[in-house]
Amino acid sequence: MKHKYKFAILGGDMRQYAVARAICENKNISVCVSALCRECTDDIIIKECSEIYDAVTGADAVVLPLPVSTDGVCLNCPAYLEKQRITLDEIIEKMEEKSILFGGRIPQSTTVKAQARGIRVYDYFLCEDLQIKNAYITAEAAVSIAMNSLDKCLRGAAVAVTGTGRISRLLCELLVKLGGKVTVAGRNADALAYFEIMGCKTLVIDNAEGWSGELEHGYDIIFNTVPAWIFDRNFLERADKKLTVIELASAPGGVDICAARELGTNVLWASSLPGKYAPHSAGILIGECVCQAFEKMEVRV
């Protein structure tokens, strides 16, 4: 690494401030921020710029939030008013050639435009290490939501988890340690073997309508991680009224939203938990991921 690099940290939620703090730990990097959700006037090692242009000018790397954009056009920037919205194209135009654009879930069109200008692009959302650590935060947050929604403790509670991915694995580990009676439903019978070893009851999700019947009665909570409608109106009509569904999956989720509202089913929509539940921890993870990726990319130049 050369003596000093300049990073611009832009937009996003409270995670971005933690990202800036984490990157500041690298003494070879100076950090400029703009359009964050909080002011940095109390932080003497972070330079706050009122204009994004000032932060981006001369930067070796620009770090955008997760997600980079909510509409594919403008920067995800809750702190700015509607009239002050900044487009991703404007940011790319201001970036230096051969600099690096970091972001989470970067739109394909943005990647193409950046690369056409000679800017390297790194989507940290695709980093497996970050995904696993974020999954743990999601699992811990989901357990916290469950504890606050039940009128009893999780020890001895009948709990179902749908899906067998990263979040499900970490969530089930926590639930089992807390003494929950856990059932895991998934499409892949081989993946379910892991949960059997953990001590969970398993259920194969198939195309037959009857697979979900076992979950209709006797369960306190269902955590869903499957991003496809597996709990339709028929299931919701037959399910116990005391049942709570905690929706962890990305859109469209696994629950018929309209039917759930009409029937009064207790569905807790719990997406993007790392940024809501533990923005400090989630931001540090992103900052560490960015620094590691930057060092590797600079070595290859």
CORURUR-V705906 format. One line per field, one symbol per residue. burial: b if it has 9 or more other ideal C-beta (glycine too) atoms within 8 Angstrom, else e. A space follows every 50 residues. Layout:
BEGIN
burial=???
END
This chain:
BEGIN
burial=eeeebbbbbbbbbbbbbbbbbbbbeeeebebbbbbbbeebeeeeebebbe ebebbbeebebbbbbbbbbeeeebbbbeebeeeebbbbebbbebbeeebb bbbbbbbeebbebbbebebbbbbbbebeebbbbbbbbbbbbbbbbbbebb eeebeebbbbbbbbeebbbbbbbbbbebebebbbbbeeeebbebbbebeb ebbbbeeeeebbeebbeebbbbbbbbbebbbbeebbeebeeebbbbbbbe eebbbbeebbeebebebbebbebbbebbbebbbbbbbbbbbebbbebeee e
END
